[in-house]
Amino acid sequence: MPTIQFRTDEATKHQSGEIFQQLGITMSDAINMFLRQSILHGGLPFELKIPRYNAATIAALADMEQSKGKGVRGKSVSAALAELKTEDGEE
């Protein structure tokens, strides 16, 4: 089997290696999957685009990330807002 060498930064190698380990595959397995999927798709197996998030969306995503598992559930938006006001001490 031929050998392919490539370069990447240490952080990318480490972070992707952790993901592949959790999935029970090696870096070689992941690269082979990528190459096979590229063949099947006749190109890259994912869409390339630049994410366009505005400041409000970025702030909302950061807030959501910090409050994992602490979301508010209600039967309606007004019920959820009422619950939030009650938790904040407002009535």
Residue frames relative to the residue before (quaternion, step in Angstrom):
aa qw qx qy qz dx dy dz
M 1.0000 0.0000 0.0000 0.0000 0.00 0.00 0.00
P 0.4438 -0.7033 0.4825 0.2748 3.61 -0.81 0.94
T 0.3806 -0.7106 0.5524 0.2121 3.53 -1.26 0.54
I 0.1296 -0.7513 0.6424 0.0780 3.55 -1.10 0.82
Q 0.1250 -0.7751 0.6150 0.0732 3.57 -0.94 0.88
F 0.0420 0.7834 -0.6198 0.0174 3.56 -1.08 0.68
R 0.3513 -0.7251 0.5551 0.2065 3.54 -1.25 0.40
T 0.0754 0.7556 -0.6489 0.0481 3.51 -1.19 0.71
D 0.5723 -0.5851 0.4273 0.3841 3.58 -1.19 0.29
E 0.6833 -0.5279 0.3373 0.3750 3.55 -1.24 0.55
A 0.6518 0.5233 -0.3244 0.4428 3.60 0.93 -0.86
T 0.6546 0.5042 -0.3143 0.4675 3.60 0.92 -0.88
K 0.6469 0.5169 -0.3168 0.4625 3.57 0.94 -0.89
H 0.6862 0.4915 -0.2836 0.4551 3.58 0.87 -0.96
Q 0.6968 0.4798 -0.2830 0.4519 3.59 0.79 -1.02
S 0.6837 0.4585 -0.2997 0.4821 3.58 0.89 -0.85
G 0.6100 0.5612 -0.3446 0.4408 3.59 1.06 -0.71
E 0.6363 0.5215 -0.3238 0.4673 3.59 1.03 -0.77
I 0.6438 0.5133 -0.3163 0.4712 3.58 0.99 -0.85
F 0.6821 0.4886 -0.2966 0.4560 3.58 0.82 -0.96
Q 0.6173 0.5382 -0.3417 0.4610 3.59 1.05 -0.73
Q 0.6531 0.5057 -0.3118 0.4697 3.60 0.95 -0.83
L 0.6840 0.4667 -0.2727 0.4899 3.57 1.14 -0.66
G 0.4620 -0.7043 0.4252 0.3312 3.56 1.30 -0.20
I 0.6061 0.5192 -0.3735 0.4728 3.57 1.15 0.61
T 0.4696 -0.6576 0.5108 0.2933 3.54 -1.25 0.42
M 0.6696 -0.4503 0.3860 0.4470 3.54 -1.33 0.14
S 0.6330 0.5319 -0.3263 0.4582 3.60 0.99 -0.81
D 0.6321 0.5264 -0.3315 0.4621 3.59 0.96 -0.87
A 0.6720 0.5097 -0.2978 0.4472 3.59 0.88 -0.99
I 0.6644 0.4918 -0.3058 0.4724 3.59 0.93 -0.87
N 0.6417 0.5094 -0.3256 0.4719 3.59 0.99 -0.77
M 0.6242 0.5230 -0.3414 0.4693 3.61 1.03 -0.72
F 0.6345 0.5271 -0.3214 0.4650 3.56 0.98 -0.87
L 0.6797 0.4924 -0.2959 0.4561 3.61 0.85 -0.95
R 0.6675 0.4958 -0.3045 0.4646 3.60 0.94 -0.85
Q 0.6501 0.5017 -0.3133 0.4770 3.59 1.01 -0.80
S 0.6050 0.5478 -0.3505 0.4595 3.60 1.09 -0.68
I 0.6402 0.5112 -0.3148 0.4794 3.57 1.02 -0.82
L 0.6787 0.5023 -0.2934 0.4483 3.60 0.86 -0.97
H 0.7211 0.4272 -0.2379 0.4908 3.59 1.03 -0.82
G 0.3759 -0.7213 0.4967 0.3029 3.59 1.18 -0.36
G 0.7674 0.1149 -0.0932 0.6239 3.57 1.18 0.62
L 0.7509 -0.3273 0.2611 0.5108 3.54 -1.17 -0.43
P 0.4269 -0.7380 0.4624 0.2435 3.61 -0.91 0.86
F 0.7201 0.3050 -0.2428 0.5740 3.57 1.17 0.54
E 0.5418 -0.6226 0.4633 0.3228 3.52 -1.26 0.48
L 0.2514 -0.7460 0.5969 0.1550 3.55 -0.99 0.85
K 0.2571 0.7437 -0.5897 0.1818 3.55 -0.77 1.03
I 0.4573 -0.6494 0.5335 0.2907 3.51 -1.28 0.41
P 0.3794 -0.7221 0.5199 0.2536 3.61 -0.65 1.04
R 0.1436 -0.7986 0.5817 0.0565 3.56 -0.92 0.88
Y 0.1034 0.7955 -0.5823 0.1323 3.52 0.15 1.32
N 0.3401 -0.7202 0.5609 0.2259 3.54 -0.98 0.80
A 0.7266 -0.4469 0.2952 0.4303 3.58 -1.28 0.24
A 0.6451 0.5246 -0.3275 0.4489 3.62 0.98 -0.79
T 0.6579 0.4992 -0.3100 0.4710 3.59 0.96 -0.83
I 0.6400 0.5190 -0.3227 0.4658 3.59 0.94 -0.86
A 0.6556 0.5013 -0.3083 0.4731 3.61 0.96 -0.86
A 0.6573 0.5073 -0.3103 0.4629 3.59 0.95 -0.86
L 0.6456 0.5109 -0.3180 0.4701 3.61 0.98 -0.80
A 0.6478 0.5075 -0.3156 0.4725 3.59 0.98 -0.83
D 0.6465 0.5157 -0.3114 0.4682 3.58 0.98 -0.86
M 0.6494 0.5167 -0.3065 0.4662 3.56 0.97 -0.89
E 0.6413 0.5301 -0.3153 0.4565 3.58 0.99 -0.85
Q 0.6828 0.4908 -0.2820 0.4619 3.59 0.97 -0.85
S 0.7622 0.3700 -0.1977 0.4930 3.60 1.03 -0.69
K 0.1364 0.8208 -0.5428 0.1143 3.61 1.09 0.64
G 0.8412 0.1793 -0.1533 0.4866 3.54 -0.93 0.96
K 0.6773 0.4772 -0.2952 0.4758 3.59 1.23 -0.05
G 0.3016 0.7861 -0.4928 0.2194 3.57 1.17 0.47
V 0.4125 -0.6787 0.5515 0.2552 3.52 -1.30 0.31
R 0.1104 -0.7866 0.6052 0.0536 3.55 -0.90 0.94
G 0.0773 0.7869 -0.6076 0.0751 3.54 -0.97 0.85
K 0.6091 -0.5594 0.4105 0.3842 3.53 -1.26 0.26
S 0.7860 0.0703 -0.0331 0.6134 3.53 1.25 -0.44
V 0.6737 -0.4695 0.3659 0.4379 3.56 -1.26 0.19
S 0.6641 0.5002 -0.3173 0.4561 3.59 0.91 -0.85
A 0.6302 0.5151 -0.3385 0.4721 3.64 1.04 -0.69
A 0.6488 0.5057 -0.3182 0.4712 3.59 0.99 -0.81
L 0.6528 0.5027 -0.3118 0.4732 3.60 0.97 -0.83
A 0.6320 0.5243 -0.3297 0.4658 3.59 1.01 -0.78
E 0.6463 0.5122 -0.3148 0.4700 3.58 1.01 -0.80
L 0.6381 0.5205 -0.3251 0.4650 3.58 0.99 -0.80
K 0.6523 0.5130 -0.3167 0.4593 3.59 0.93 -0.86
T 0.6435 0.5219 -0.3189 0.4602 3.59 1.01 -0.81
E 0.6589 0.5099 -0.3061 0.4606 3.59 0.98 -0.84
D 0.6876 0.4754 -0.2730 0.4762 3.60 1.07 -0.70
G 0.5749 -0.6072 0.3746 0.4005 3.58 1.26 -0.01
E 0.5427 0.5889 -0.4096 0.4370 3.58 1.27 0.08
E 0.0749 -0.8082 0.5808 0.0614 3.57 -1.06 0.56
